[in-house]
């Protein structure tokens, strides 16, 4: 989880959540590190569709059958498009 201060509009709630979650959250910089690493590192140049966590290949922690299920991926993509379309249509 990334500490984004999203609940800043609720100061008391925000403070309580911050205290409880502090040991488990990453800074924005830490959260972006894996994306930046994968984008610029020559070590990742030939990797595609791999799962990285904290700047290292964490493919072994995946449920590979589910993670590489093309039919499931397509269904998830289609459902995501429906959600986005529904959201866009609901906006004035």
N, CA, C and O atoms as a CHARMM CRD file, in Angstrom:
* protein
*
  368
    1    1 UNK  N      0.85000  -1.16000   0.00000 PROA 1      0.00000
    2    1 UNK  CA     0.00000   0.00000   0.00000 PROA 1      0.00000
    3    1 UNK  C      0.90500   1.23500   0.00000 PROA 1      0.00000
    4    1 UNK  O      1.94700   1.26700   0.65400 PROA 1      0.00000
    5    2 UNK  N      0.48100   2.22800  -0.73900 PROA 2      0.00000
    6    2 UNK  CA     1.24900   3.46600  -0.84600 PROA 2      0.00000
    7    2 UNK  C      0.60500   4.54000   0.02600 PROA 2      0.00000
    8    2 UNK  O     -0.61400   4.71000   0.00500 PROA 2      0.00000
    9    3 UNK  N      1.40900   5.25300   0.78200 PROA 3      0.00000
   10    3 UNK  CA     0.92400   6.34900   1.61400 PROA 3      0.00000
   11    3 UNK  C      0.73500   7.58400   0.73600 PROA 3      0.00000
   12    3 UNK  O      1.70400   8.26700   0.40200 PROA 3      0.00000
   13    4 UNK  N     -0.50800   7.86800   0.36400 PROA 4      0.00000
   14    4 UNK  CA    -0.79200   8.98400  -0.53300 PROA 4      0.00000
   15    4 UNK  C     -1.48500  10.14600   0.15000 PROA 4      0.00000
   16    4 UNK  O     -1.72400  11.17500  -0.48300 PROA 4      0.00000
   17    5 UNK  N     -1.81300  10.00800   1.42600 PROA 5      0.00000
   18    5 UNK  CA    -2.52100  11.04700   2.16000 PROA 5      0.00000
   19    5 UNK  C     -3.90400  11.31200   1.54900 PROA 5      0.00000
   20    5 UNK  O     -4.40100  12.43800   1.58300 PROA 5      0.00000
   21    6 UNK  N     -4.50800  10.27400   1.00100 PROA 6      0.00000
   22    6 UNK  CA    -5.79200  10.41600   0.32400 PROA 6      0.00000
   23    6 UNK  C     -6.91900  10.79500   1.29000 PROA 6      0.00000
   24    6 UNK  O     -7.91200  11.39200   0.87500 PROA 6      0.00000
   25    7 UNK  N     -6.77500  10.46000   2.54700 PROA 7      0.00000
   26    7 UNK  CA    -7.83700  10.75800   3.51000 PROA 7      0.00000
   27    7 UNK  C     -7.60500  12.07000   4.25500 PROA 7      0.00000
   28    7 UNK  O     -8.10400  12.25000   5.36600 PROA 7      0.00000
   29    8 UNK  N     -6.86300  12.97200   3.65800 PROA 8      0.00000
   30    8 UNK  CA    -6.53000  14.22700   4.32400 PROA 8      0.00000
   31    8 UNK  C     -7.75800  15.07500   4.65800 PROA 8      0.00000
   32    8 UNK  O     -7.68700  15.94400   5.52700 PROA 8      0.00000
   33    9 UNK  N     -8.87400  14.83700   3.98400 PROA 9      0.00000
   34    9 UNK  CA   -10.10400  15.56700   4.26800 PROA 9      0.00000
   35    9 UNK  C    -10.76100  15.13600   5.56400 PROA 9      0.00000
   36    9 UNK  O    -11.70900  15.77200   6.02500 PROA 9      0.00000
   37   10 UNK  N    -10.26700  14.06600   6.15000 PROA 10     0.00000
   38   10 UNK  CA   -10.79000  13.54400   7.41200 PROA 10     0.00000
   39   10 UNK  C     -9.63300  13.46300   8.40000 PROA 10     0.00000
   40   10 UNK  O     -9.08800  12.37900   8.61100 PROA 10     0.00000
   41   11 UNK  N     -9.24100  14.58600   9.01400 PROA 11     0.00000
   42   11 UNK  CA    -8.00300  14.63000   9.79900 PROA 11     0.00000
   43   11 UNK  C     -7.90800  13.59700  10.92400 PROA 11     0.00000
   44   11 UNK  O     -6.85600  12.98200  11.09500 PROA 11     0.00000
   45   12 UNK  N     -8.96200  13.39700  11.68000 PROA 12     0.00000
   46   12 UNK  CA    -8.89600  12.44000  12.79400 PROA 12     0.00000
   47   12 UNK  C     -8.76400  11.02200  12.24600 PROA 12     0.00000
   48   12 UNK  O     -7.90700  10.25500  12.68400 PROA 12     0.00000
   49   13 UNK  N     -9.61500  10.68200  11.28900 PROA 13     0.00000
   50   13 UNK  CA    -9.56100   9.36500  10.65700 PROA 13     0.00000
   51   13 UNK  C     -8.20000   9.14000  10.01400 PROA 13     0.00000
   52   13 UNK  O     -7.61200   8.06800  10.15600 PROA 13     0.00000
   53   14 UNK  N     -7.70400  10.14200   9.31200 PROA 14     0.00000
   54   14 UNK  CA    -6.41600  10.05400   8.62100 PROA 14     0.00000
   55   14 UNK  C     -5.28400   9.76400   9.60700 PROA 14     0.00000
   56   14 UNK  O     -4.41000   8.94200   9.33300 PROA 14     0.00000
   57   15 UNK  N     -5.30700  10.43400  10.73900 PROA 15     0.00000
   58   15 UNK  CA    -4.25600  10.25100  11.74400 PROA 15     0.00000
   59   15 UNK  C     -4.28700   8.82600  12.30700 PROA 15     0.00000
   60   15 UNK  O     -3.24400   8.19100  12.46300 PROA 15     0.00000
   61   16 UNK  N     -5.48100   8.33700  12.60800 PROA 16     0.00000
   62   16 UNK  CA    -5.61900   6.98100  13.15600 PROA 16     0.00000
   63   16 UNK  C     -5.13300   5.94600  12.14300 PROA 16     0.00000
   64   16 UNK  O     -4.35800   5.05200  12.48100 PROA 16     0.00000
   65   17 UNK  N     -5.59600   6.07300  10.89600 PROA 17     0.00000
   66   17 UNK  CA    -5.18800   5.13900   9.84700 PROA 17     0.00000
   67   17 UNK  C     -3.68400   5.19700   9.63000 PROA 17     0.00000
   68   17 UNK  O     -3.04200   4.16300   9.44800 PROA 17     0.00000
   69   18 UNK  N     -3.12100   6.39500   9.64900 PROA 18     0.00000
   70   18 UNK  CA    -1.68100   6.56800   9.45300 PROA 18     0.00000
   71   18 UNK  C     -0.87500   5.85500  10.53900 PROA 18     0.00000
   72   18 UNK  O      0.12600   5.20300  10.24400 PROA 18     0.00000
   73   19 UNK  N     -1.30300   5.97700  11.76500 PROA 19     0.00000
   74   19 UNK  CA    -0.59500   5.33400  12.87600 PROA 19     0.00000
   75   19 UNK  C     -0.65700   3.80700  12.74800 PROA 19     0.00000
   76   19 UNK  O      0.34000   3.11400  12.95000 PROA 19     0.00000
   77   20 UNK  N     -1.83900   3.30200  12.41100 PROA 20     0.00000
   78   20 UNK  CA    -2.02400   1.85200  12.31700 PROA 20     0.00000
   79   20 UNK  C     -1.26400   1.25500  11.12800 PROA 20     0.00000
   80   20 UNK  O     -0.66400   0.18600  11.24700 PROA 20     0.00000
   81   21 UNK  N     -1.29100   1.93500   9.99700 PROA 21     0.00000
   82   21 UNK  CA    -0.72600   1.35700   8.77200 PROA 21     0.00000
   83   21 UNK  C      0.73700   1.71400   8.52500 PROA 21     0.00000
   84   21 UNK  O      1.35600   1.15500   7.61900 PROA 21     0.00000
   85   22 UNK  N      1.29200   2.61300   9.29300 PROA 22     0.00000
   86   22 UNK  CA     2.66200   3.09100   9.04100 PROA 22     0.00000
   87   22 UNK  C      3.69100   1.97600   8.79600 PROA 22     0.00000
   88   22 UNK  O      4.49700   2.10500   7.87500 PROA 22     0.00000
   89   23 UNK  N      3.69700   0.89400   9.57500 PROA 23     0.00000
   90   23 UNK  CA     4.69800  -0.15400   9.33000 PROA 23     0.00000
   91   23 UNK  C      4.49300  -0.90600   8.01300 PROA 23     0.00000
   92   23 UNK  O      5.39300  -1.61400   7.56000 PROA 23     0.00000
   93   24 UNK  N      3.32600  -0.75900   7.40200 PROA 24     0.00000
   94   24 UNK  CA     2.99600  -1.56900   6.24100 PROA 24     0.00000
   95   24 UNK  C      2.96200  -0.80300   4.91900 PROA 24     0.00000
   96   24 UNK  O      2.80600  -1.41200   3.86100 PROA 24     0.00000
   97   25 UNK  N      3.10200   0.50100   4.96400 PROA 25     0.00000
   98   25 UNK  CA     2.96100   1.29400   3.73900 PROA 25     0.00000
   99   25 UNK  C      4.31400   1.72500   3.19800 PROA 25     0.00000
  100   25 UNK  O      5.31100   1.78700   3.91600 PROA 25     0.00000
  101   26 UNK  N      4.31000   2.02100   1.90000 PROA 26     0.00000
  102   26 UNK  CA     5.50300   2.53100   1.23100 PROA 26     0.00000
  103   26 UNK  C      5.31600   4.01000   0.94700 PROA 26     0.00000
  104   26 UNK  O      4.18900   4.49300   0.84100 PROA 26     0.00000
  105   27 UNK  N      6.42400   4.72400   0.82500 PROA 27     0.00000
  106   27 UNK  CA     6.35600   6.10700   0.37500 PROA 27     0.00000
  107   27 UNK  C      6.01500   6.11000  -1.10700 PROA 27     0.00000
  108   27 UNK  O      6.07300   5.06700  -1.75900 PROA 27     0.00000
  109   28 UNK  N      5.66400   7.25900  -1.63700 PROA 28     0.00000
  110   28 UNK  CA     5.37200   7.36200  -3.06100 PROA 28     0.00000
  111   28 UNK  C      6.61100   6.95700  -3.87100 PROA 28     0.00000
  112   28 UNK  O      6.49300   6.27200  -4.88700 PROA 28     0.00000
  113   29 UNK  N      7.78500   7.37700  -3.42400 PROA 29     0.00000
  114   29 UNK  CA     9.02900   7.03000  -4.11400 PROA 29     0.00000
  115   29 UNK  C      9.27000   5.52300  -4.10200 PROA 29     0.00000
  116   29 UNK  O      9.65300   4.94500  -5.12000 PROA 29     0.00000
  117   30 UNK  N      9.04700   4.88800  -2.95600 PROA 30     0.00000
  118   30 UNK  CA     9.21200   3.43800  -2.87400 PROA 30     0.00000
  119   30 UNK  C      8.18500   2.73200  -3.75600 PROA 30     0.00000
  120   30 UNK  O      8.49600   1.72600  -4.39400 PROA 30     0.00000
  121   31 UNK  N      6.97400   3.25500  -3.78900 PROA 31     0.00000
  122   31 UNK  CA     5.93200   2.66500  -4.61600 PROA 31     0.00000
  123   31 UNK  C      6.23600   2.75200  -6.09200 PROA 31     0.00000
  124   31 UNK  O      5.87800   1.85300  -6.85400 PROA 31     0.00000
  125   32 UNK  N      6.88800   3.81700  -6.50700 PROA 32     0.00000
  126   32 UNK  CA     7.21500   4.01300  -7.91800 PROA 32     0.00000
  127   32 UNK  C      8.49100   3.28000  -8.32700 PROA 32     0.00000
  128   32 UNK  O      8.72900   3.08200  -9.51800 PROA 32     0.00000
  129   33 UNK  N      9.29500   2.88400  -7.38400 PROA 33     0.00000
  130   33 UNK  CA    10.61100   2.31500  -7.67700 PROA 33     0.00000
  131   33 UNK  C     10.55200   1.09800  -8.60200 PROA 33     0.00000
  132   33 UNK  O     11.36200   0.99800  -9.52300 PROA 33     0.00000
  133   34 UNK  N      9.62500   0.18200  -8.38400 PROA 34     0.00000
  134   34 UNK  CA     9.55800  -1.02100  -9.21300 PROA 34     0.00000
  135   34 UNK  C      9.17700  -0.68000 -10.64100 PROA 34     0.00000
  136   34 UNK  O      9.73700  -1.24600 -11.58000 PROA 34     0.00000
  137   35 UNK  N      8.23300   0.23600 -10.82200 PROA 35     0.00000
  138   35 UNK  CA     7.83200   0.65100 -12.16400 PROA 35     0.00000
  139   35 UNK  C      8.99800   1.30400 -12.89800 PROA 35     0.00000
  140   35 UNK  O      9.24600   1.01200 -14.06800 PROA 35     0.00000
  141   36 UNK  N      9.70600   2.18200 -12.21000 PROA 36     0.00000
  142   36 UNK  CA    10.86400   2.84000 -12.81900 PROA 36     0.00000
  143   36 UNK  C     11.95500   1.81700 -13.13000 PROA 36     0.00000
  144   36 UNK  O     12.55400   1.85200 -14.20500 PROA 36     0.00000
  145   37 UNK  N     12.20800   0.91600 -12.19700 PROA 37     0.00000
  146   37 UNK  CA    13.21200  -0.13000 -12.41000 PROA 37     0.00000
  147   37 UNK  C     12.89100  -0.94000 -13.67100 PROA 37     0.00000
  148   37 UNK  O     13.76000  -1.15000 -14.51700 PROA 37     0.00000
  149   38 UNK  N     11.64800  -1.38800 -13.78900 PROA 38     0.00000
  150   38 UNK  CA    11.26000  -2.19800 -14.94900 PROA 38     0.00000
  151   38 UNK  C     11.32300  -1.40700 -16.24500 PROA 38     0.00000
  152   38 UNK  O     11.58800  -1.97200 -17.30600 PROA 38     0.00000
  153   39 UNK  N     11.08300  -0.10700 -16.16900 PROA 39     0.00000
  154   39 UNK  CA    11.10000   0.73300 -17.37100 PROA 39     0.00000
  155   39 UNK  C     12.51200   1.01500 -17.87900 PROA 39     0.00000
  156   39 UNK  O     12.71300   1.14900 -19.08600 PROA 39     0.00000
  157   40 UNK  N     13.48500   1.10700 -16.98500 PROA 40     0.00000
  158   40 UNK  CA    14.81900   1.54300 -17.41100 PROA 40     0.00000
  159   40 UNK  C     15.93900   0.51900 -17.25000 PROA 40     0.00000
  160   40 UNK  O     17.01700   0.69100 -17.81700 PROA 40     0.00000
  161   41 UNK  N     15.69800  -0.53400 -16.49100 PROA 41     0.00000
  162   41 UNK  CA    16.77300  -1.49400 -16.24000 PROA 41     0.00000
  163   41 UNK  C     16.99700  -2.41800 -17.43600 PROA 41     0.00000
  164   41 UNK  O     16.04700  -2.99200 -17.96800 PROA 41     0.00000
  165   42 UNK  N     18.25700  -2.55900 -17.85600 PROA 42     0.00000
  166   42 UNK  CA    18.55100  -3.51100 -18.92700 PROA 42     0.00000
  167   42 UNK  C     18.23200  -4.95300 -18.51900 PROA 42     0.00000
  168   42 UNK  O     18.03400  -5.81200 -19.37800 PROA 42     0.00000
  169   43 UNK  N     18.18300  -5.21800 -17.20500 PROA 43     0.00000
  170   43 UNK  CA    17.84900  -6.56200 -16.72700 PROA 43     0.00000
  171   43 UNK  C     16.42100  -6.96500 -17.11100 PROA 43     0.00000
  172   43 UNK  O     16.11600  -8.15400 -17.20400 PROA 43     0.00000
  173   44 UNK  N     15.55600  -5.98600 -17.33200 PROA 44     0.00000
  174   44 UNK  CA    14.14600  -6.25800 -17.64000 PROA 44     0.00000
  175   44 UNK  C     13.82900  -6.07300 -19.11900 PROA 44     0.00000
  176   44 UNK  O     12.68100  -6.23100 -19.53500 PROA 44     0.00000
  177   45 UNK  N     14.83100  -5.74300 -19.90100 PROA 45     0.00000
  178   45 UNK  CA    14.62300  -5.38800 -21.30300 PROA 45     0.00000
  179   45 UNK  C     13.88000  -6.45600 -22.09700 PROA 45     0.00000
  180   45 UNK  O     13.05300  -6.13000 -22.94900 PROA 45     0.00000
  181   46 UNK  N     14.16200  -7.71300 -21.82900 PROA 46     0.00000
  182   46 UNK  CA    13.53800  -8.79600 -22.59400 PROA 46     0.00000
  183   46 UNK  C     12.43100  -9.51500 -21.82000 PROA 46     0.00000
  184   46 UNK  O     11.93800 -10.55400 -22.25700 PROA 46     0.00000
  185   47 UNK  N     12.04600  -8.96200 -20.67600 PROA 47     0.00000
  186   47 UNK  CA    10.97000  -9.55800 -19.88500 PROA 47     0.00000
  187   47 UNK  C      9.62900  -8.99100 -20.33500 PROA 47     0.00000
  188   47 UNK  O      9.49100  -7.79100 -20.57300 PROA 47     0.00000
  189   48 UNK  N      8.67000  -9.85700 -20.44400 PROA 48     0.00000
  190   48 UNK  CA     7.32100  -9.42400 -20.77800 PROA 48     0.00000
  191   48 UNK  C      6.33900 -10.25900 -19.97100 PROA 48     0.00000
  192   48 UNK  O      6.50900 -11.47100 -19.83600 PROA 48     0.00000
  193   49 UNK  N      5.32000  -9.61300 -19.44000 PROA 49     0.00000
  194   49 UNK  CA     4.26800 -10.28400 -18.68200 PROA 49     0.00000
  195   49 UNK  C      4.78900 -10.97100 -17.42700 PROA 49     0.00000
  196   49 UNK  O      4.25100 -11.99700 -17.01100 PROA 49     0.00000
  197   50 UNK  N      5.82100 -10.41800 -16.82800 PROA 50     0.00000
  198   50 UNK  CA     6.33300 -10.95400 -15.56400 PROA 50     0.00000
  199   50 UNK  C      5.84400 -10.08000 -14.42000 PROA 50     0.00000
  200   50 UNK  O      5.51400  -8.91000 -14.61300 PROA 50     0.00000
  201   51 UNK  N      5.80300 -10.65300 -13.24200 PROA 51     0.00000
  202   51 UNK  CA     5.36500  -9.93500 -12.05200 PROA 51     0.00000
  203   51 UNK  C      6.59000  -9.53200 -11.23300 PROA 51     0.00000
  204   51 UNK  O      7.38900 -10.38100 -10.83800 PROA 51     0.00000
  205   52 UNK  N      6.73100  -8.24000 -10.98500 PROA 52     0.00000
  206   52 UNK  CA     7.82700  -7.72400 -10.16600 PROA 52     0.00000
  207   52 UNK  C      7.27200  -7.10600  -8.89100 PROA 52     0.00000
  208   52 UNK  O      6.23100  -6.44900  -8.90900 PROA 52     0.00000
  209   53 UNK  N      7.97000  -7.32200  -7.79400 PROA 53     0.00000
  210   53 UNK  CA     7.59900  -6.75500  -6.50200 PROA 53     0.00000
  211   53 UNK  C      8.86800  -6.23600  -5.85200 PROA 53     0.00000
  212   53 UNK  O      9.84300  -6.97600  -5.71700 PROA 53     0.00000
  213   54 UNK  N      8.86800  -4.99000  -5.45200 PROA 54     0.00000
  214   54 UNK  CA    10.02400  -4.35400  -4.80100 PROA 54     0.00000
  215   54 UNK  C     11.30200  -4.54800  -5.61800 PROA 54     0.00000
  216   54 UNK  O     12.34900  -4.90600  -5.07800 PROA 54     0.00000
  217   55 UNK  N     11.20300  -4.31400  -6.89800 PROA 55     0.00000
  218   55 UNK  CA    12.32900  -4.32900  -7.84500 PROA 55     0.00000
  219   55 UNK  C     12.93100  -5.70400  -8.07100 PROA 55     0.00000
  220   55 UNK  O     14.08200  -5.79500  -8.49800 PROA 55     0.00000
  221   56 UNK  N     12.21200  -6.75800  -7.80600 PROA 56     0.00000
  222   56 UNK  CA    12.73300  -8.08300  -8.13400 PROA 56     0.00000
  223   56 UNK  C     11.61600  -8.95500  -8.68100 PROA 56     0.00000
  224   56 UNK  O     10.43700  -8.75500  -8.38900 PROA 56     0.00000
  225   57 UNK  N     12.01800  -9.91200  -9.47100 PROA 57     0.00000
  226   57 UNK  CA    11.10200 -10.83700 -10.12100 PROA 57     0.00000
  227   57 UNK  C     10.44800 -11.71300  -9.06000 PROA 57     0.00000
  228   57 UNK  O     11.11200 -12.51200  -8.40000 PROA 57     0.00000
  229   58 UNK  N      9.14800 -11.55200  -8.91000 PROA 58     0.00000
  230   58 UNK  CA     8.42100 -12.30700  -7.88100 PROA 58     0.00000
  231   58 UNK  C      7.44700 -13.28600  -8.53000 PROA 58     0.00000
  232   58 UNK  O      6.39200 -13.59500  -7.97800 PROA 58     0.00000
  233   59 UNK  N      7.82000 -13.76300  -9.70300 PROA 59     0.00000
  234   59 UNK  CA     6.97700 -14.67700 -10.47700 PROA 59     0.00000
  235   59 UNK  C      6.64000 -15.95100  -9.69200 PROA 59     0.00000
  236   59 UNK  O      5.56000 -16.51200  -9.87600 PROA 59     0.00000
  237   60 UNK  N      7.52700 -16.40600  -8.83600 PROA 60     0.00000
  238   60 UNK  CA     7.30100 -17.64900  -8.09300 PROA 60     0.00000
  239   60 UNK  C      6.16300 -17.55400  -7.09000 PROA 60     0.00000
  240   60 UNK  O      5.61300 -18.57800  -6.68500 PROA 60     0.00000
  241   61 UNK  N      5.79700 -16.33700  -6.67900 PROA 61     0.00000
  242   61 UNK  CA     4.72500 -16.19900  -5.70000 PROA 61     0.00000
  243   61 UNK  C      3.34000 -16.19500  -6.34500 PROA 61     0.00000
  244   61 UNK  O      2.33000 -16.18400  -5.64100 PROA 61     0.00000
  245   62 UNK  N      3.28800 -16.20300  -7.67000 PROA 62     0.00000
  246   62 UNK  CA     2.00900 -16.18100  -8.37600 PROA 62     0.00000
  247   62 UNK  C      1.37700 -17.56400  -8.46500 PROA 62     0.00000
  248   62 UNK  O      2.06800 -18.58100  -8.40400 PROA 62     0.00000
  249   63 UNK  N      0.08100 -17.58800  -8.60700 PROA 63     0.00000
  250   63 UNK  CA    -0.61300 -18.80600  -8.98900 PROA 63     0.00000
  251   63 UNK  C     -0.52500 -18.84800 -10.51100 PROA 63     0.00000
  252   63 UNK  O     -1.37500 -18.28700 -11.20200 PROA 63     0.00000
  253   64 UNK  N      0.49400 -19.50700 -11.02800 PROA 64     0.00000
  254   64 UNK  CA     0.83300 -19.42200 -12.44500 PROA 64     0.00000
  255   64 UNK  C     -0.30500 -19.83300 -13.37600 PROA 64     0.00000
  256   64 UNK  O     -0.49700 -19.21400 -14.42400 PROA 64     0.00000
  257   65 UNK  N     -1.05400 -20.85600 -13.01400 PROA 65     0.00000
  258   65 UNK  CA    -2.14300 -21.28800 -13.89000 PROA 65     0.00000
  259   65 UNK  C     -3.14100 -20.14800 -14.07100 PROA 65     0.00000
  260   65 UNK  O     -3.58400 -19.87400 -15.18700 PROA 65     0.00000
  261   66 UNK  N     -3.49100 -19.49200 -12.98000 PROA 66     0.00000
  262   66 UNK  CA    -4.43100 -18.38000 -13.04900 PROA 66     0.00000
  263   66 UNK  C     -3.79800 -17.15100 -13.69200 PROA 66     0.00000
  264   66 UNK  O     -4.42900 -16.48100 -14.51000 PROA 66     0.00000
  265   67 UNK  N     -2.57700 -16.86100 -13.33300 PROA 67     0.00000
  266   67 UNK  CA    -1.90400 -15.66200 -13.84900 PROA 67     0.00000
  267   67 UNK  C     -1.67300 -15.72000 -15.34900 PROA 67     0.00000
  268   67 UNK  O     -1.61300 -14.67700 -16.00000 PROA 67     0.00000
  269   68 UNK  N     -1.54200 -16.90800 -15.91100 PROA 68     0.00000
  270   68 UNK  CA    -1.26600 -17.04000 -17.34400 PROA 68     0.00000
  271   68 UNK  C     -2.47100 -17.56200 -18.13200 PROA 68     0.00000
  272   68 UNK  O     -2.32400 -18.01400 -19.26800 PROA 68     0.00000
  273   69 UNK  N     -3.64400 -17.49900 -17.53600 PROA 69     0.00000
  274   69 UNK  CA    -4.87300 -17.95100 -18.18200 PROA 69     0.00000
  275   69 UNK  C     -5.36600 -16.86300 -19.13900 PROA 69     0.00000
  276   69 UNK  O     -5.92500 -15.85500 -18.70500 PROA 69     0.00000
  277   70 UNK  N     -5.15900 -17.07000 -20.43100 PROA 70     0.00000
  278   70 UNK  CA    -5.49400 -16.06300 -21.43500 PROA 70     0.00000
  279   70 UNK  C     -6.99800 -15.75500 -21.45600 PROA 70     0.00000
  280   70 UNK  O     -7.38800 -14.59700 -21.60900 PROA 70     0.00000
  281   71 UNK  N     -7.82600 -16.76400 -21.30600 PROA 71     0.00000
  282   71 UNK  CA    -9.28000 -16.55500 -21.30900 PROA 71     0.00000
  283   71 UNK  C     -9.69900 -15.67500 -20.12100 PROA 71     0.00000
  284   71 UNK  O    -10.54200 -14.78900 -20.26500 PROA 71     0.00000
  285   72 UNK  N     -9.10700 -15.92400 -18.96000 PROA 72     0.00000
  286   72 UNK  CA    -9.38800 -15.11800 -17.78200 PROA 72     0.00000
  287   72 UNK  C     -8.91400 -13.67500 -17.98900 PROA 72     0.00000
  288   72 UNK  O     -9.61900 -12.73100 -17.63000 PROA 72     0.00000
  289   73 UNK  N     -7.73500 -13.50900 -18.56000 PROA 73     0.00000
  290   73 UNK  CA    -7.20500 -12.16500 -18.82200 PROA 73     0.00000
  291   73 UNK  C     -8.11700 -11.39000 -19.76000 PROA 73     0.00000
  292   73 UNK  O     -8.38800 -10.21000 -19.53700 PROA 73     0.00000
  293   74 UNK  N     -8.59000 -12.05500 -20.81300 PROA 74     0.00000
  294   74 UNK  CA    -9.48700 -11.39600 -21.76500 PROA 74     0.00000
  295   74 UNK  C    -10.80000 -10.99900 -21.09400 PROA 74     0.00000
  296   74 UNK  O    -11.30900  -9.90200 -21.32400 PROA 74     0.00000
  297   75 UNK  N    -11.34900 -11.88700 -20.26400 PROA 75     0.00000
  298   75 UNK  CA   -12.60100 -11.59100 -19.56900 PROA 75     0.00000
  299   75 UNK  C    -12.42200 -10.42300 -18.59800 PROA 75     0.00000
  300   75 UNK  O    -13.29700  -9.56400 -18.48800 PROA 75     0.00000
  301   76 UNK  N    -11.29300 -10.39400 -17.89900 PROA 76     0.00000
  302   76 UNK  CA   -10.99900  -9.30300 -16.97700 PROA 76     0.00000
  303   76 UNK  C    -10.87600  -7.98100 -17.73200 PROA 76     0.00000
  304   76 UNK  O    -11.37300  -6.95200 -17.27400 PROA 76     0.00000
  305   77 UNK  N    -10.22100  -8.01200 -18.87500 PROA 77     0.00000
  306   77 UNK  CA   -10.06300  -6.81400 -19.69200 PROA 77     0.00000
  307   77 UNK  C    -11.42000  -6.30000 -20.15800 PROA 77     0.00000
  308   77 UNK  O    -11.69600  -5.10400 -20.07000 PROA 77     0.00000
  309   78 UNK  N    -12.25500  -7.18800 -20.64700 PROA 78     0.00000
  310   78 UNK  CA   -13.58200  -6.79700 -21.12700 PROA 78     0.00000
  311   78 UNK  C    -14.41800  -6.20900 -19.99100 PROA 78     0.00000
  312   78 UNK  O    -15.10600  -5.20600 -20.18100 PROA 78     0.00000
  313   79 UNK  N    -14.35900  -6.82500 -18.82100 PROA 79     0.00000
  314   79 UNK  CA   -15.11500  -6.30900 -17.68000 PROA 79     0.00000
  315   79 UNK  C    -14.58600  -4.94400 -17.26100 PROA 79     0.00000
  316   79 UNK  O    -15.36500  -4.06300 -16.89600 PROA 79     0.00000
  317   80 UNK  N    -13.28000  -4.76200 -17.31000 PROA 80     0.00000
  318   80 UNK  CA   -12.68300  -3.47000 -16.96200 PROA 80     0.00000
  319   80 UNK  C    -13.16800  -2.38500 -17.91900 PROA 80     0.00000
  320   80 UNK  O    -13.48300  -1.27400 -17.49200 PROA 80     0.00000
  321   81 UNK  N    -13.22800  -2.70200 -19.20600 PROA 81     0.00000
  322   81 UNK  CA   -13.73300  -1.74000 -20.18500 PROA 81     0.00000
  323   81 UNK  C    -15.18500  -1.36300 -19.90500 PROA 81     0.00000
  324   81 UNK  O    -15.56300  -0.20000 -20.04600 PROA 81     0.00000
  325   82 UNK  N    -15.99800  -2.34000 -19.50800 PROA 82     0.00000
  326   82 UNK  CA   -17.39700  -2.06500 -19.17100 PROA 82     0.00000
  327   82 UNK  C    -17.49300  -1.12500 -17.97200 PROA 82     0.00000
  328   82 UNK  O    -18.30000  -0.19500 -17.97400 PROA 82     0.00000
  329   83 UNK  N    -16.66600  -1.36500 -16.94400 PROA 83     0.00000
  330   83 UNK  CA   -16.67800  -0.50100 -15.76900 PROA 83     0.00000
  331   83 UNK  C    -16.28500   0.93200 -16.13000 PROA 83     0.00000
  332   83 UNK  O    -16.91800   1.88700 -15.68000 PROA 83     0.00000
  333   84 UNK  N    -15.24400   1.07500 -16.94100 PROA 84     0.00000
  334   84 UNK  CA   -14.78900   2.40300 -17.33700 PROA 84     0.00000
  335   84 UNK  C    -15.87300   3.10600 -18.15600 PROA 84     0.00000
  336   84 UNK  O    -16.15400   4.28400 -17.93300 PROA 84     0.00000
  337   85 UNK  N    -16.47800   2.39000 -19.09900 PROA 85     0.00000
  338   85 UNK  CA   -17.53800   2.97700 -19.91900 PROA 85     0.00000
  339   85 UNK  C    -18.71100   3.41800 -19.04700 PROA 85     0.00000
  340   85 UNK  O    -19.24600   4.51300 -19.22500 PROA 85     0.00000
  341   86 UNK  N    -19.10700   2.56800 -18.10700 PROA 86     0.00000
  342   86 UNK  CA   -20.21600   2.89900 -17.20200 PROA 86     0.00000
  343   86 UNK  C    -19.87400   4.14100 -16.38600 PROA 86     0.00000
  344   86 UNK  O    -20.71900   5.01800 -16.20500 PROA 86     0.00000
  345   87 UNK  N    -18.65200   4.21900 -15.89900 PROA 87     0.00000
  346   87 UNK  CA   -18.22200   5.38800 -15.12700 PROA 87     0.00000
  347   87 UNK  C    -18.25900   6.63700 -15.98600 PROA 87     0.00000
  348   87 UNK  O    -18.76900   7.67200 -15.55800 PROA 87     0.00000
  349   88 UNK  N    -17.71800   6.54700 -17.20800 PROA 88     0.00000
  350   88 UNK  CA   -17.69100   7.71400 -18.09000 PROA 88     0.00000
  351   88 UNK  C    -19.09300   8.17900 -18.44600 PROA 88     0.00000
  352   88 UNK  O    -19.34200   9.38100 -18.53100 PROA 88     0.00000
  353   89 UNK  N    -20.01300   7.24500 -18.65500 PROA 89     0.00000
  354   89 UNK  CA   -21.38500   7.61000 -18.98800 PROA 89     0.00000
  355   89 UNK  C    -22.12500   8.24300 -17.81200 PROA 89     0.00000
  356   89 UNK  O    -23.07600   8.99800 -18.01500 PROA 89     0.00000
  357   90 UNK  N    -21.70100   7.94400 -16.59500 PROA 90     0.00000
  358   90 UNK  CA   -22.36900   8.49100 -15.40900 PROA 90     0.00000
  359   90 UNK  C    -21.93500   9.90600 -15.08900 PROA 90     0.00000
  360   90 UNK  O    -22.56800  10.57800 -14.27500 PROA 90     0.00000
  361   91 UNK  N    -20.87300  10.36700 -15.71000 PROA 91     0.00000
  362   91 UNK  CA   -20.37000  11.71700 -15.43900 PROA 91     0.00000
  363   91 UNK  C    -21.11100  12.73100 -16.26800 PROA 91     0.00000
  364   91 UNK  O    -21.45300  12.46400 -17.42000 PROA 91     0.00000
  365   92 UNK  N    -21.36800  13.90000 -15.69700 PROA 92     0.00000
  366   92 UNK  CA   -22.09800  14.95100 -16.44700 PROA 92     0.00000
  367   92 UNK  C    -21.28000  15.52200 -17.59200 PROA 92     0.00000
  368   92 UNK  O    -21.75300  16.40500 -18.30700 PROA 92     0.00000
